[in-house]
Amino acid sequence: MKKKLSLSKVARSIFIADPFDDQECLACNVFPICGGGCPIDRQKKKEGIKIDHCSAYKTMLADMLPIYYKCLES
């Protein structure tokens, strides 16, 4: 038996945890770049599951920018 995928349920589960409601995201200097990280992980955090929903940008941005810049020069 085939199961149907409910796009509205998927959308609700992904977008229910708004990063603009997360004080940690709002205080982060890479929030404009990452947009709050993984929405599914952010929802898990909201449900009380200890999970780091931050993207690699938070810890690696300073290392990534020079490499990205060099790629643009090529």
DSSP file (Angstrom, degrees, kcal/mol; ACC not computed):
  #  RESIDUE AA STRUCTURE BP1 BP2  ACC     N-H-->O    O-->H-N    N-H-->O    O-->H-N    TCO  KAPPA ALPHA  PHI   PSI    X-CA   Y-CA   Z-CA
    1    1 A M              0   0    0      0, 0.0     2,-0.3     0, 0.0     0, 0.0   0.000 360.0 360.0 360.0 132.4    0.0    0.0    0.0
    2    2 A K        -     0   0    0      1,-0.0     2,-0.4     0, 0.0     0, 0.0  -0.649 360.0-143.7 -85.3 138.4    1.3    3.4   -0.9
    3    3 A K        -     0   0    0     -2,-0.3     2,-0.3     0, 0.0    -1,-0.0  -0.808  15.3-127.5 -99.7 144.8    1.3    6.2    1.6
    4    4 A K        -     0   0    0     -2,-0.4     2,-0.6     1,-0.0     0, 0.0  -0.698  15.3-130.1 -91.7 142.8    0.6    9.8    0.6
    5    5 A L        -     0   0    0     -2,-0.3     2,-0.9     4,-0.0     3,-0.1  -0.817  14.5-147.7 -92.1 123.1    2.9   12.6    1.5
    6    6 A S     >  -     0   0    0     -2,-0.6     4,-2.0     1,-0.2     3,-0.2  -0.812   9.9-169.7 -93.7 105.9    1.1   15.5    3.1
    7    7 A L  H  > S+     0   0    0     -2,-0.9     4,-2.7     1,-0.2     5,-0.2   0.830  86.6  57.1 -65.3 -31.0    3.0   18.6    2.1
    8    8 A S  H  > S+     0   0    0      2,-0.2     4,-2.3     1,-0.2    -1,-0.2   0.895 107.4  47.8 -68.1 -37.3    1.1   20.7    4.6
    9    9 A K  H  > S+     0   0    0      2,-0.2     4,-2.3     1,-0.2    -2,-0.2   0.899 112.7  49.1 -67.6 -39.8    2.2   18.4    7.5
   10   10 A V  H  X S+     0   0    0     -4,-2.0     4,-1.9     2,-0.2    -2,-0.2   0.937 112.1  48.3 -63.0 -46.6    5.8   18.6    6.3
   11   11 A A  H  X S+     0   0    0     -4,-2.7     4,-2.7     1,-0.2    -2,-0.2   0.913 111.6  49.9 -61.4 -43.7    5.6   22.4    6.0
   12   12 A R  H  X S+     0   0    0     -4,-2.3     4,-1.1     1,-0.2    -1,-0.2   0.922 111.5  48.0 -61.5 -43.8    4.1   22.7    9.5
   13   13 A S  H  < S+     0   0    0     -4,-2.3     4,-0.3     1,-0.2    -1,-0.2   0.833 116.6  43.3 -68.6 -30.4    6.7   20.5   11.1
   14   14 A I  H  < S+     0   0    0     -4,-1.9     3,-0.3    -5,-0.2    -2,-0.2   0.885 122.1  34.8 -80.8 -39.7    9.5   22.4    9.4
   15   15 A F  H  < S+     0   0    0     -4,-2.7    -2,-0.2    -5,-0.2    -1,-0.2   0.341  89.8  91.4-102.8   7.6    8.3   26.0    9.9
   16   16 A I  S  < S+     0   0    0     -4,-1.1     2,-1.2     1,-0.2    -1,-0.2   0.835  79.1  64.4 -71.7 -30.9    6.6   25.7   13.3
   17   17 A A  S    S-     0   0    0     -3,-0.3    -1,-0.2    -4,-0.3    26,-0.1  -0.732  81.1-158.2 -95.8  89.4    9.8   26.6   15.2
   18   18 A D    >   -     0   0    0     -2,-1.2     3,-2.1     1,-0.2     4,-0.3  -0.509  13.5-145.6 -71.2 123.8   10.4   30.2   14.0
   19   19 A P  G >  S+     0   0    0      0, 0.0     3,-1.2     0, 0.0     7,-0.3   0.751  98.3  67.6 -63.0 -21.3   14.1   31.2   14.4
   20   20 A F  G 3  S+     0   0    0      1,-0.3    -2,-0.1     5,-0.1    16,-0.0   0.621  96.1  55.7 -73.3 -11.0   12.9   34.8   15.2
   21   21 A D  G <  S+     0   0    0     -3,-2.1     2,-0.7     1,-0.0    -1,-0.3   0.467  89.3  90.0 -92.6  -4.4   11.4   33.3   18.4
   22   22 A D    <>  -     0   0    0     -3,-1.2     4,-2.3    -4,-0.3     3,-0.3  -0.838  61.4-161.6-100.1 111.9   14.8   31.9   19.5
   23   23 A Q  H  > S+     0   0    0     -2,-0.7     4,-1.6     1,-0.2    -1,-0.2   0.827  91.7  57.4 -62.8 -32.2   16.8   34.5   21.6
   24   24 A E  H  > S+     0   0    0      2,-0.2     4,-0.5     1,-0.2    -1,-0.2   0.912 109.0  45.6 -64.4 -41.9   20.0   32.6   20.9
   25   25 A C  H >4 S+     0   0    0     -3,-0.3     3,-1.2     1,-0.2     6,-0.3   0.924 110.5  52.9 -66.1 -44.2   19.5   32.9   17.1
   26   26 A L  H 3< S+     0   0    0     -4,-2.3    -1,-0.2    -7,-0.3    -2,-0.2   0.816 110.6  47.8 -62.9 -30.2   18.6   36.6   17.4
   27   27 A A  H 3< S+     0   0    0     -4,-1.6     2,-0.3    -5,-0.2    -1,-0.3   0.545  91.4 102.9 -86.0  -7.8   21.8   37.3   19.4
   28   28 A C    X<  -     0   0    0     -3,-1.2     3,-0.9    -4,-0.5    -3,-0.0  -0.565  66.1-144.7 -83.6 137.5   24.0   35.4   16.9
   29   29 A N  T 3  S+     0   0    0     -2,-0.3    -1,-0.1     1,-0.2     4,-0.1   0.629  99.8  50.5 -76.7 -11.9   26.1   37.3   14.4
   30   30 A V  T >> S+     0   0    0      1,-0.1     4,-2.5     2,-0.1     3,-1.3   0.371  77.2 103.6-103.8   5.2   25.7   34.7   11.7
   31   31 A F  H <> S+     0   0    0     -3,-0.9     4,-2.6    -6,-0.3     5,-0.2   0.879  76.7  56.5 -53.7 -42.3   21.9   34.5   11.9
   32   32 A P  H 34 S+     0   0    0      0, 0.0    -1,-0.3     0, 0.0    -2,-0.1   0.785 113.7  41.6 -62.6 -22.9   21.4   36.6    8.8
   33   33 A I  H <4 S+     0   0    0     -3,-1.3    -2,-0.2    -4,-0.1    -3,-0.1   0.894 123.6  33.0 -87.9 -45.8   23.5   34.0    6.9
   34   34 A C  H >< S-     0   0    0     -4,-2.5     3,-0.5    21,-0.1    -3,-0.2   0.742  88.5-142.2 -88.6 -23.3   22.2   30.8    8.3
   35   35 A G  T 3< S-     0   0    0     -4,-2.6    -4,-0.1    -5,-0.4   -15,-0.1   0.700  74.5 -45.0  70.8  18.0   18.6   31.8    8.9
   36   36 A G  T 3  S-     0   0    0     -5,-0.2    -1,-0.2    -6,-0.2    -5,-0.1   0.540  89.8-104.7 103.4   7.1   18.4   29.8   12.1
   37   37 A G  S <  S-     0   0    0     -3,-0.5    17,-0.2    -6,-0.1    16,-0.1  -0.302  81.1   0.0  74.4-158.9   20.1   26.6   11.1
   38   38 A C     >  -     0   0    0     15,-1.2     4,-2.4     1,-0.2     5,-0.2  -0.510  60.0-151.7 -70.0 120.8   18.2   23.3   10.4
   39   39 A P  H  > S+     0   0    0      0, 0.0     4,-1.9     0, 0.0   -22,-0.2   0.838  95.7  51.6 -65.3 -31.5   14.5   23.8   10.9
   40   40 A I  H  > S+     0   0    0      2,-0.2     4,-2.0     1,-0.2     5,-0.1   0.924 112.1  45.5 -70.5 -43.2   13.9   20.2   11.8
   41   41 A D  H  > S+     0   0    0      2,-0.2     4,-2.2     1,-0.2    -1,-0.2   0.870 110.7  54.7 -65.4 -35.9   16.7   20.3   14.4
   42   42 A R  H  X S+     0   0    0     -4,-2.4     4,-2.0     2,-0.2    -1,-0.2   0.889 107.9  49.6 -64.1 -38.7   15.3   23.6   15.7
   43   43 A Q  H  X S+     0   0    0     -4,-1.9     4,-1.6     2,-0.2    -2,-0.2   0.900 108.5  52.5 -65.8 -41.1   11.9   21.9   16.2
   44   44 A K  H  <>S+     0   0    0     -4,-2.0     5,-2.4     1,-0.2    -2,-0.2   0.904 108.9  50.5 -60.9 -40.6   13.5   19.1   18.0
   45   45 A K  H ><5S+     0   0    0     -4,-2.2     3,-1.7     1,-0.2    -1,-0.2   0.905 107.6  53.2 -62.9 -41.2   15.2   21.6   20.3
   46   46 A K  H 3<5S+     0   0    0     -4,-2.0    -1,-0.2     1,-0.3    -2,-0.2   0.821 104.8  55.6 -63.4 -30.6   11.9   23.3   20.9
   47   47 A E  T 3<5S-     0   0    0     -4,-1.6    -1,-0.3    -5,-0.1    -2,-0.2   0.450 127.9 -99.6 -81.8  -0.3   10.4   19.9   21.9
   48   48 A G  T < 5S+     0   0    0     -3,-1.7     2,-0.5     1,-0.3    -3,-0.2   0.459  77.1 139.6  98.9   1.8   13.2   19.6   24.6
   49   49 A I      < -     0   0    0     -5,-2.4     2,-0.9    -6,-0.2    -1,-0.3  -0.677  57.7-123.0 -79.8 127.8   15.6   17.3   22.7
   50   50 A K        +     0   0    0     -2,-0.5     2,-0.3    -3,-0.1    -5,-0.1  -0.603  56.4 140.9 -75.4 108.8   19.1   18.4   23.3
   51   51 A I        -     0   0    0     -2,-0.9     2,-0.8   -10,-0.1    -3,-0.1  -0.995  53.8-124.2-149.7 143.0   20.5   19.1   19.8
   52   52 A D        +     0   0    0     -2,-0.3   -10,-0.1     1,-0.1   -11,-0.1  -0.811  27.3 176.9 -91.2 109.8   22.7   21.7   18.3
   53   53 A H        +     0   0    0     -2,-0.8   -15,-1.2   -12,-0.1   -11,-0.2   0.411  40.8 116.7 -93.7   2.1   20.7   23.2   15.4
   54   54 A C        -     0   0    0    -17,-0.2     2,-0.1     1,-0.1    -2,-0.1  -0.411  63.3-124.8 -72.6 145.7   23.4   25.7   14.5
   55   55 A S    >   -     0   0    0     -2,-0.1     3,-1.3     1,-0.1     4,-0.5  -0.326  28.6-100.7 -82.0 170.5   25.0   25.5   11.1
   56   56 A A  T >> S+     0   0    0      1,-0.3     4,-2.5     2,-0.2     3,-0.6   0.716 113.3  78.6 -63.8 -20.8   28.7   25.3   10.5
   57   57 A Y  H 3> S+     0   0    0      1,-0.2     4,-1.7     2,-0.2    -1,-0.3   0.860  84.3  62.3 -57.0 -35.3   28.8   29.0    9.7
   58   58 A K  H <4 S+     0   0    0     -3,-1.3    -1,-0.2     1,-0.2    -2,-0.2   0.885 119.1  22.6 -61.4 -40.1   28.7   29.8   13.4
   59   59 A T  H <4 S+     0   0    0     -3,-0.6    -1,-0.2    -4,-0.5    -2,-0.2   0.653 132.7  37.0-101.4 -17.3   32.0   28.2   14.2
   60   60 A M  H >X S+     0   0    0     -4,-2.5     4,-2.3     1,-0.1     3,-0.6   0.378  78.7 103.5-119.6   4.4   33.7   28.2   10.8
   61   61 A L  H 3X S+     0   0    0     -4,-1.7     4,-2.4     1,-0.3    -3,-0.1   0.901  82.0  53.3 -57.9 -44.4   32.7   31.5    9.1
   62   62 A A  H 34 S+     0   0    0      1,-0.2    -1,-0.3    -5,-0.2    -2,-0.1   0.839 114.9  42.3 -61.4 -32.7   36.1   33.2    9.7
   63   63 A D  H <> S+     0   0    0     -3,-0.6     4,-0.7     2,-0.1    -1,-0.2   0.807 114.8  50.6 -80.6 -31.2   37.8   30.2    8.1
   64   64 A M  H  X S+     0   0    0     -4,-2.3     4,-2.7     1,-0.2     5,-0.2   0.846  97.5  65.6 -78.2 -35.2   35.4   29.9    5.2
   65   65 A L  H  X S+     0   0    0     -4,-2.4     4,-2.7     1,-0.2     5,-0.2   0.900 100.5  48.0 -60.4 -45.8   35.3   33.5    4.0
   66   66 A P  H  > S+     0   0    0      0, 0.0     4,-2.2     0, 0.0    -1,-0.2   0.899 113.9  48.5 -62.1 -37.7   38.9   33.7    2.8
   67   67 A I  H  X S+     0   0    0     -4,-0.7     4,-1.9     2,-0.2    -2,-0.2   0.928 112.6  47.9 -66.5 -44.2   38.5   30.4    0.9
   68   68 A Y  H  X S+     0   0    0     -4,-2.7     4,-1.7     1,-0.2    -1,-0.2   0.908 110.6  52.1 -61.1 -42.5   35.3   31.7   -0.7
   69   69 A Y  H  X S+     0   0    0     -4,-2.7     4,-1.5     1,-0.2    -1,-0.2   0.907 108.0  50.9 -61.9 -42.6   36.9   35.0   -1.6
   70   70 A K  H  X S+     0   0    0     -4,-2.2     4,-1.0     1,-0.2    -1,-0.2   0.871 107.5  54.1 -63.2 -36.6   39.8   33.2   -3.3
   71   71 A C  H  < S+     0   0    0     -4,-1.9     3,-0.3     1,-0.2    -1,-0.2   0.866 106.0  52.9 -65.1 -35.2   37.3   31.1   -5.3
   72   72 A L  H  < S+     0   0    0     -4,-1.7    -1,-0.2     1,-0.2    -2,-0.2   0.833 103.3  57.4 -68.8 -31.7   35.6   34.2   -6.5
   73   73 A E  H  <        0   0    0     -4,-1.5    -1,-0.2     1,-0.2    -2,-0.2   0.791 360.0 360.0 -68.6 -27.2   39.0   35.6   -7.7
   74   74 A S     <        0   0    0     -4,-1.0    -1,-0.2    -3,-0.3    -2,-0.2   0.470 360.0 360.0 -71.8 360.0   39.5   32.6  -10.0
